Amino acid sequence: MKVLRITGALSPLLLTAASMNNGVSAFSNSPRQAHRSSYRYQPTKLMSTTALVSESDTKLSVHVSKLKRVLEQEYISFFNPMIDSWYAQDVTFNDPMTSLSGVDSYRNNVDMLAGRTLMGRILFDGAGINLHSVTGGEVVEDSNGKEMIEDIITRWTLKVTAKVLPWKPEAVFSGVSVYKVQPGGSQGITIVGQTDYWDSINIKPNTSSLSPLQQYEKVPTSVAINDFLSQLKPDGFLAPAAAPELPYLLLRRGDGYEVRKYPGFVGIETPYQRRDYGFGSLGAFAKGMNPLAPSLMKVWNDDNDAKDKTMMWPLEFARPGEGSDAPSPPALAVEKAGDGQWKKVTIATRSESVVAIRTFEDAAMGPVVRNCDRELRELLKRDGLVPRNESDGYVVFAQYDAVHSMGKRRSEFKRQGLRVLPASFTAIFRLPRPPAPRPPLSSPAPHTTDHTPTPPATRQSRTTTGSFASIKSSNHTRETSERYIAA
């Protein structure tokens, strides 16, 4: 899978994006669970497009700000409770698979998904939603001088586990909800309709990612059903995980790729010519330090054997509230790095970053990785995200399981930075809760199983095939290449 780092300036049209405040994190490294977190937002300051702001205009803006806070609370609690007073009694709800009408039908649908009904408790488990941003809702005048409220748009990632199936697959969707809002009702304004779009199936090719109302279009219900069912298939025999995975926040699951946000992290790095030698060297060095997956390999595009490739293992990552920089390295790593037999092992750091990723299962040979890079660039361009050409001399890929392991492999190509990026991707970031303590390494040879906890920790794998990337649980090898894409 290929990863791209997304950084980019905000569009003036999106400067009303809600700023993120202290969120409640709820990430997990368990199988098929997308990393997710909850957020609180500051009220969005709204501005009228008219030269003179009337008193009623100001009141509507206040109501809109309050509604946005209500939506934030509903998403964080997964609509428990759903605050009915903000919804019209005949409110409509439409997503790629469902069409409903009425507050009660709306609430029952959410309660089933959340497992708060009998049917929901039988079918689903672990449902959760990350709210990434709340934008729109400006008070404007139509051509007749009548005040109206522009659509409110939320961006989110939703995940749910289908526990009714023995292998308990997880389905993940990211997208936007468009709320139609009108003056009136007990709260001063009321939601009369909500339409959801998925990034994996509803994005129109070659449209701007900064204009969500123009970028998304409806598709046949059969397309949505196929997208959902594709995530419920069993994975088969997977290679065991090498270590617990570095946590990340999934911002988009799209057609053939993902967009993720990673925290700042610190690790150890060494040059290598053979990959198993690199694994052996870092495995021996990191004994007792509990390194994280993936192993990040940097290789040159010209296939020059005279140039050393490099391998990096993450050790520690920044927790929520610790900023975007990498944390301090473990004292033991500082003591050993660059000394004696560890002369070539160095401390390496990475700041918080947004990356685009494409997953592949073939062996991570040069032609395979470079082809993945080309494919990812094309997919991003199709969806209005443009990678920057910062690292054309090399590619970075990630491997998630132990070298020489058996089973289905997981490979990723990574590219960082995007020239055109929705504000919602840059405005938000919340890390998962710290993973459970990892057991010490049992042996110094990670190229076999020495940095694999016992029992092996399960991880989330994302296989991108056709749609943004179907998220599947995996213990299989994932090799990723990384490229930077920035504004």
Summary of the structure (lengths in Angstrom):
residues: 487
radius of gyration: 23.2
end to end distance: 21.9
largest distance: 79.3
contacts: 1826
relative contact order: 0.20
helix: 21%
strand: 33%
